[in-house]
Amino acid sequence: MDIKVNGLNYNVNLQDGTIDSAKVGLYGRDEASDNYVNAQIKVEQSDLAEGATFLAANPADIVAIAKKKLAADTAVKESTTTQAQ
């Protein structure tokens, strides 16, 4: 599934004027199965490379971080509990 960007918003700390995070809107649709995903991922300062800031970071890098976080958040995790059926 090709994941595309539908939004990139920076969250500004109004007290000191710094950008402390960004929210990236992501979506994708698989034409064959008609499955889709729609997500909003928060990229925090700690997700950026050491010493990087949101003002200096390339938006494409922020999107790449968000896509990696989306993949990690949606990965199927092994579960030791079973659901009642």
Helices and strands as residue ranges (DSSP letters): E 4-12, E 19-29, E 36-44, G 45-47, H 59-74
